[in-house]
């Protein structure tokens, strides 16, 4: 009976080796993921600057999508407005507000 219990421990150590390989692969992919996040934020930042240039003068929209919490007058509000738009939350009303 004790021999069987001893082999269970050996199986656990064998699976820990596979787990360490998995963790090493995850650690290597985190570096690449950080680059992708940085590139995504850089693209969002550039489009925020473009949005501030084109739509910065709109203070309040006719349909209510552009207000004090979502506008193109400050960089961080522009980033949150574009994030809201790219996730699909009310993008059509935001588009109508910027067209008028």
C-alpha positions as CSV (number, residue, x, y, z in Angstrom):
1,X,0.0,0.0,0.0
2,X,2.8,2.4,0.8
3,X,4.4,1.8,-2.5
4,X,1.3,2.9,-4.3
5,X,1.2,6.1,-2.3
6,X,4.9,6.7,-3.1
7,X,4.2,6.4,-6.8
8,X,1.4,9.0,-6.5
9,X,4.0,11.5,-5.2
10,X,6.2,10.8,-8.2
11,X,3.3,11.4,-10.6
12,X,2.7,14.8,-8.9
13,X,6.3,15.8,-9.4
14,X,6.1,14.7,-13.0
15,X,3.0,16.9,-13.5
16,X,4.8,19.8,-11.8
17,X,7.5,19.6,-14.5
18,X,4.8,20.0,-17.2
19,X,3.3,22.9,-15.1
20,X,6.7,24.7,-15.0
21,X,7.0,24.4,-18.8
22,X,3.5,25.9,-19.1
23,X,4.5,28.8,-16.7
24,X,7.7,29.4,-18.7
25,X,5.7,29.7,-21.9
26,X,3.2,32.0,-20.2
27,X,6.1,34.3,-18.9
28,X,7.6,34.5,-22.4
29,X,4.2,35.4,-24.0
30,X,3.6,38.2,-21.4
31,X,6.5,40.2,-23.0
32,X,4.8,40.0,-26.4
33,X,1.4,40.9,-24.9
34,X,2.9,44.0,-23.3
35,X,4.1,45.1,-26.7
36,X,0.7,44.6,-28.2
37,X,-1.0,46.6,-25.4
38,X,1.5,49.4,-25.9
39,X,0.9,49.5,-29.6
40,X,-2.9,49.5,-29.1
41,X,-2.6,52.4,-26.6
42,X,-0.4,54.3,-29.0
43,X,-2.9,53.9,-31.8
44,X,-5.7,55.0,-29.5
45,X,-3.7,58.0,-28.4
46,X,-3.0,59.1,-32.0
47,X,-6.7,58.8,-33.0
48,X,-7.6,60.7,-29.8
49,X,-5.4,63.6,-31.0
50,X,-7.0,63.5,-34.4
51,X,-10.5,63.4,-32.8
52,X,-9.6,66.4,-30.6
53,X,-8.5,68.3,-33.7
54,X,-11.7,67.6,-35.7
55,X,-14.4,67.5,-33.0
56,X,-12.9,69.6,-30.2
57,X,-15.3,72.4,-30.7
58,X,-18.4,70.4,-30.1
59,X,-19.6,71.1,-26.5
60,X,-23.0,69.4,-26.5
61,X,-24.5,67.1,-29.0
62,X,-28.1,67.2,-30.3
63,X,-28.7,63.6,-29.5
64,X,-27.0,63.6,-26.1
65,X,-24.0,61.4,-26.8
66,X,-21.6,64.2,-26.4
67,X,-21.9,65.9,-23.0
68,X,-19.6,66.8,-20.1
69,X,-18.6,63.1,-19.6
70,X,-18.0,62.2,-23.2
71,X,-16.5,64.8,-25.5
72,X,-13.4,65.6,-27.5
73,X,-12.1,68.6,-25.5
74,X,-9.6,66.8,-23.2
75,X,-7.3,64.0,-24.0
76,X,-8.5,61.5,-21.3
77,X,-12.2,62.2,-22.1
78,X,-11.4,61.7,-25.7
79,X,-9.7,58.3,-25.0
80,X,-12.7,57.1,-23.0
81,X,-15.1,58.4,-25.7
82,X,-13.2,56.5,-28.4
83,X,-13.0,53.4,-26.2
84,X,-16.7,53.6,-25.7
85,X,-17.1,53.9,-29.5
86,X,-14.9,51.0,-30.4
87,X,-16.6,48.7,-28.0
88,X,-19.9,49.5,-29.7
89,X,-21.7,51.3,-26.9
90,X,-23.7,54.0,-28.5
91,X,-21.4,54.6,-31.5
92,X,-24.2,55.5,-33.8
93,X,-25.5,58.3,-31.6
94,X,-22.0,59.6,-31.1
95,X,-21.6,59.6,-34.9
96,X,-24.8,61.6,-35.3
97,X,-23.7,64.1,-32.7
98,X,-20.4,64.7,-34.5
99,X,-22.1,65.0,-37.9
100,X,-24.3,67.9,-36.9
